[in-house]
Every structure is written in C-alpha cells, then in structure tokens.
Amino acid sequence: MAGRLVVAGGGQAAFALVAKLRALKDERPVTIVAAEASYPYQRPPLSKKYLLREMTLDRLLYRPESWYGEHDVDVRLSTTVTAIDRAAKTVTLSDGSKVDYDVLALATGSTPRRLPAGVGGDLDGVFVVRDFTDADRLAEELKPGRHALIIGGGYIGLEAAAVARSSGLDVTVIEMADRILQRVASAATANLVRDIHKAHGVDIREGTGLVRLTGENGHVTAAELTDGSTIPVDLVIVGIGVTANDVLAHDAGLEVANGIVVDQFSRTSDPAIYAMGDCAVLPWKDMRIRLESVQNAVDQAEAVAALLAGGEAPYHPNPWFWSDQYDVKLQIAGFGLGHDKTIVRKGQREGSVSVWYFMQGKLIAVDALNDAKAYVTGKKLLEQGLTPDRAVLENPQADLKTLLA
C-alpha cells in the first residue's frame, strides 16, 4: 500500500481528490485537514439557494460523515496545516500535532479581499461570502426594505446583488472600472447582464468607487462614493476578488506567484507536493493562470487522483464556468482573455442569447445566457479546436448543430 496522503484544505478540490482516489480503488491512508467545522460541502449555493434559505447545510454536504469512516479517510475539522517540513515529510497542525506524509496535496483555496478598517471595513454590517458561517450571518440581514450596497461588479458581486434584490432589498452596485465584468467578460456580455439587473431595479454605478463607509454605534449606516454622492446603507457586501492562499507553500520554500506554481501534472517545485484549485497557478496555452472555479478545482483534483493511482496523463484544463442571477443561467465555455471580436447571437427561445469570442479569427470562448444549445455547441467546438462559420452564427434562424457536422 502507498504511504499516507495528507490534504491541506477541506473544500471542493480536497473532496474531489479523495473521492476519485477511492473510486479508483486506491486504498492508501488519507488525512484531510479542514479549517472549517463542517465536512466538505458545495460552495456555489452559498451565495444563492443557501443564502435564500432554499437549501440547508446538510443538503450541501458531498457525503455524510459516515462515508469518511467507511472509506478510511481521517478528517481533522477546525484544523489547519501551519508548517511543512519537506525534508522530514511531516506537516504541523494548528493543534500542535504532526502528521507524516508520503504525498502532500495543497488545496488551500483562496480568501476574499476585505475592506480596510480605515474606510469602514471593520463596521458591523459589512460582509464577504466565502463559507457557510458568512452566509448564515448575511442571511439574517437580508430583510425587505433595507438598502444593500454591493462593492464590486464581478460575478460574485452581481450574484449577491441578485439575491439581495430577490429578497426585497433596494440594491446599489458600484464598480470602479469603466464597466461591470471588466476582468472576466466582454463588453457585449456586460451589456446583457447590466440590462438584466436594471430590469430588476438594481442601481448600477460604473466608474464609481468607495471613499468610505460611515456608521453609528459601530454599525454601517452610509457610504460616501467617488461620484460625490452619499447613500444610506443597512448592509454592505464586498465582492472585490480573492487572494490565493499560498503563504503555507511560500514558507515551505515552494515556488509561488500569486498562487502556488505547478506543472502540467499539478506538481509543485517539490515532486512530493501537489497543488490544485483556487490556490494553484497552472500552465495553459503558454501562460500561467489561476482558474477560480468549481469546475477547475474538481477536474484538476481528479486528474491528480488518477496520477496517484498509477496514471500518466497531464492535466489540460478546458475552462467552463457558470453564474446564476435571478432566473438567468449564464454558462461560459473557454477563456475570453485577449479576444478581438465578439458576435452576439439571439437564441431560439425568448430571452436566450449567446456571445461568441474570437481572437485572430479563432473561436476562444462562448457566453450563453439561458441558451443551453449555444453553450453545449460552443463547448464542443472548443474541445475539438474548431472555429465555426460566422455566417451561421450571425443568422439566428440557422441551426447550430450544423457547426458540428
């Protein structure tokens, strides 16, 4: 039997790695070191159905507690790895104990950026959403008639805006960049998403930042904005990005660069240590990228499991993402970075639309809003390295299936 696998982290990547190993009949001893008090659970519903109290935590669990015992997986809850001794192949835990490893997997995830105290980030009523305890605290504040300020017009901020508005709150979104979704989507997609939020009554202010939050008795009551206005607020949700949790790796002497640098096999600069998920910086098309998505965390972890179980295949990410806002499902295939042209195509169903990204004439990504056919077609084209006939895309009456013929 192979030596012990220690997994630092208890999120999506950690569970996917261990579950896949066991599915592949790998019986090595495993220890998961999970910072939270809960066994691994699904993250995406936290900012949606869980926050709206449409799902309970037990429904988010990947497996019940009994599964871990039945599969010889030792789980240390409310515990973190505080140090790695690469020479001795041991990790020190926050409770002072040490665990030997043959293979170490870093699935440490990322941490939401918070507002500094100097601008009011320490006031009560200011939230980020990363785990179920964050969502629990925020859910208590989502009461009709209150005014919520969302700082950040990326997917996290816009999903939070949709939940708050659906809960009956007045919502203002501010985005410092020229437009929402500046870093992650085309102007065409941003226009479509902006229209959706405005139709639901959200006040979106682009090119607008926060000067400071002010409060009374320690609780936030107002926000001064860079457009010169001051608005009353009852709660603030901060969605200004995340920071990769790479300090543990850095302190152990591993290569880091805004994340833990790995090769095509997800190995760090120490061949006995792997990294996966939000914390990993991986090679992709002659670049180094971090893919902050559930899909990547799961796919990369399962690829590592296959390696540990005796496989030899490298991990080639095929990026895909999704975002639920109101009754709109946005599905994204590919990576639109560097695009120089987009084509907007109306779908067959009312309200369905897709945005197709090209770079130097080649298809590189597709955004589909309530248009599953466009998403599936685009994803298949990207996986096969094909570029569609633009005349078909520009004709809303043409059948997308012909692009795959």
N, C-alpha and C positions, 0 to 999 in steps of 0.2 A: 504493500500500500504506500502511496506517496505521502510525504510529510505534510504537516499542517498548513492549511491556507488560512491566513488572517486577513479579514476585510475591514478596512478602516472606513466606516460610514454605514448608514442603515437605510439608504434611500432606494430609488428605482434601480440604479446600477448594481448596488450591492445585492439586492434580492435577485435580479435577473442573472447575475453571475452564479450565485449559489444554486438557484433553481435549475439552471441549464446544466450545471455540473452534475447534479443528482439525476437529471433526466438522461444524461449521457452515461449513467452507471458509474460515475467516478465517486468512490467511497472514501476519499481522504478525509481526515478530520478537518472541520471548518469552525472558525470562530468569527462571528460578526460583532464588531464594536460599534454600537449605535448610540449617538449622542442623545436622541430623543427617548422619551419614556414609553414609546409605542413600538410594536413590531412594524416592519416595513409596510408602507401603505402608499396608495396612489396619490400623487401630488396635484395633477391638473384640476380635479374637482374642488380643491381647497378654495380657489378664487371664484368658483361658480356654484355648483349644486350644494357643496358642503356649507359654504358661506350663506347660501339662501335657506339653509336648514332643510334641503330636499334629500340629503343623504346624511347618514350617521357615520361615525368613525369606524365602527365595526364593518360597515359595508365597503370601506375603502381599503381594508387590510388585504394584502395579496394572499395570505394564507393565515389560518388561525394559529394560535400559539402552539397547539399540539403538533402541527406539521414539523416544526423545527426539532422537537424531541424525536419524532418518528424518523427523521432523516439525519440524525446525528449532527445537528447544527447547534453549536453553543452560541447563544446570543447574550451579549452584555449590554443591557439597556442603561440609559442615562450615564453613559461612559464614553470617553474619548481616548484616542491614542495621543499621548503627549510627546513621545520621543521614539525615534527609530535608531537602534544600534545595528547598522548594516554589517559590521564585522562579526558580531555575535549572533546575528539574525534573531533579534528579540525586539519586541515593542514594549514600551512602558505605558501603562494605562492611567487614567486620571484617579483611580482608586489606589494607586501605588503598586499594583501588581504588575508582573511581567509575563508575557506570553511569547514562546518561541514560534518561529515560522520557518517554513521551507519556501513558501511563496507568500508575498505580501501584495494585496490589491488596495490601491488608494482610490476610494470612491467618496471623497470628502465633499464633493458638491461645491456650492458657492453660497455667498452671503449677500443679502440685499444691501445696497448702499443706503445709508440713513442720512437725514439732515443733521448738520452740526448743531450743537447746543446754542451756538452764537446767533443762529437765525430762528431759534424756537423749536428745534428738533427734539428738545427734552420735555416739551409740554405734554400733558395728558391729552389724548385725543389724536395723536399723530401715530400712524400705523404703517408697518410693512406687512406683507403676507408671504411667509415662507414655510411655516409649519402649521399644524392644526391648532396649536395654542394661540398663534397670531390670529388665525381665522376665528377662533372662539371669542377672543376679545373684541374683534371688529364686529362680529355678528350682533353683539349686544348694543352696538351704536347705530346700526342701520334701521333707523326709525323714520317713518314717513314725515315729511315736512321739514326735516333737518337739511342743512346745506353741507355738502361734501366737496372738498377741493381735492382734485387728483393732480399730483405733480408728476408729469412725465406722460408723453403721448406715444409710448411704445405699446406693445401688445399687453403687457401686464397692467399698465395704467388704463388702457381702454377697456380691458375686461373688467377691471374694478369699477370703472365708470358705468358700464352696462349693468352690473349687479346693483350698484347703488341706485341708479335710476329706476331699475325694475322694482326696487324696494320702496319706491315712492319718495326718494330724496331729490332735492334740487342739486344739480351737479355742474361744477365748473372744472374743465381740464385745462391746464396750462402746459405749454411745450416751448422750451427755449429755442429750439431750432425753427427754421422757416416753416416747417410743416410737421404734422404727426407722422410717425413711422419713418422718419428721415433715414435712420440707420438700417432698417430691415425690409423696406418695401419701396416700390416705385411710386412716383407722384400719382400715376393712374390709380393704383390701389388705394393710396391715401385719400384721394378724392372720393372714391366709392365709400370707404369706411367713414370718412368725415360726414358725408351726406346721411349715412345711417344713423349716426349719433345725433346729428342736428334734428333729424326727423323725430327722434325720441325726446327732444327738448334739452339736450346737453349743450352747455355753453363752452365751445372750444376756442381757446385763445392761443394762437400760434405766434411764434416770435416773442413770447412773453415768459418771463421767469419770476422767481420769488425773490423779493427783497428780504422780508422777514415775516414770521408768524408772531402774533401777539396774543396774550391771554389774560385771564382773570382767575385768581386763586389757583394758579398752576395749570389751568385747562385752556386750550386754544379757543380763541373767540373771533379772530380776524386774521386776514392775510394781506400784506402790502405787496403789490405786484409791480413789475418793472414798467408796465404801461401807465403807471401813475395812479391806478385805482386801488382802493382798499375795499375788500369784500368781507362780509361776515361769514364765518365758517364754524360748524359744530364739530367737524372731524376732518382729518387730512389723511389721504392715502398716498404714500410715497412709492413711485414706480420709476426710479431713475437708474435702473440697471443693477448688476450684481458684480461681486468680486470673487474670483476663483479662490478657493481655499487651498492655497499652495504653501502656506508657511511651514507646515509639518515637513513637506518634501524639501523645501529650501534649507531648513535647519539640519536635515539629514545629508545635505550636500548633493541632492539631486538637481538636475538642470530644470530651471523654471523660467518662464517668460510670460507673465500674466496668465499663469496656469502651469501645470506640470507637463513638461515636454515629453512626448512619447514617439516611438517609431511606428511603422505600418503594422506592427504586431501588438501595439499598445504597451510596449515595454518602455520603462524609463531608462535613464542612463545607468541604472543598476539592473542587470538582467533578471534578478530575482524579484523585482518590484514592478508591478503594472499600475497604470492609472487609467481611469475611464469616467465618462460622464462629463458633467459641467466643469470639473476641475482639470480636465486633460486638454492639452494643446496637441492636435494631431495633424499629420500631413494630408493635404488634399489639393490635387492639381497644382503642384509646385508652390503651394502656400502652406503656412501654418495657421490653423483656425481652431477656435473653440466653438463647438456646436451646443448651445444651451437648449436642449430639447429632450423630452422623454424618449422620443424615437432613438436618438443617438445613444443615450445612456443605456437603453435596453440592447440595441443592436451591437454596440461595442462590447458590452459586458458578455453577451452571448458568444461573440467571436473570441474573447479571451477564454471563456469556459471551454470552447472547442479546442483551443490550443493546449490548454492544461490537460485536457482529456486525450491528447495524442494527435491532434490535428496539426496542419502546417499552413493553413490559409491565412493570408494577411487580411486586415480589415479595410474594406473600401466603402466608405460611407456614401449612401445615397440619401442626401438630406431631404427630409419631409417634416412638416410641422402642421399644427392646426390651432385655431383660436375660435372659441365660441363667444359671440356677442349678441345679446337679445336672441332672436330666432334665426340668426345668421351663422352658418358654419363656414369659416374661412379655412380652406385647405391649401397648403403650399407644398409644391414639389420642386426640388432643385434649390439653387442658391443664386439669387439675382445680382450678386456683387459684380459691379463693372458693366452692367448692361448699357447698351447704347440705343435700344429701340424697344418699344412695347406695342403690342396690339391688344386692344380691348374688344372682346367678343361677347355679344349677348347670347345667353343660353336659350334652350327651348322652353324652359319653364319661366313663369312670371318671377322676376326678381333675381334670376340666376345670371351670372356674368363671370367672365374669366379674363385675366390679364396674362399675356404671354411675353416673356422676356427673351431678348436676343442680344448677343454680343458678336460683332463682326459676322453677322448673318447666321449664327448658330444659336439654336434654342438652348437656354441655360436654366430657365425656371418657369413655373406656372403658378399663379394665384387664382383660386377658384372660390367664388362666393355662392354658396347654395347651388353649386354646379358640379355634382359628383362625376358626371361623364367627362367634363373637361379635365378634372383633376386626375382621374384614372388614365385617360388618354395621354395627358402630358407626362405623367409619371412613367408610363411605359415607354414613351418616346425617349425620355431622358435616360432611362435604364439601358435602352438599346443604342444610345448615341445617335438618334435620328433627329433631323430637323424637318418640321412639317412644311407643306406647301402653304405659303402665306395666303394665296388666293382662297384656299379652303377656310382658313381662319377668319379671313375678312368677310366671308359670306355666311351670315348667320343661318341660312337655310341649308348649308352643306352639312352632311353627316360626318362627324369627327371620326367615325370608325374607318372611313376611307384613308385616314392618315396612317393607320397601322397596317394597311393592306400590303 
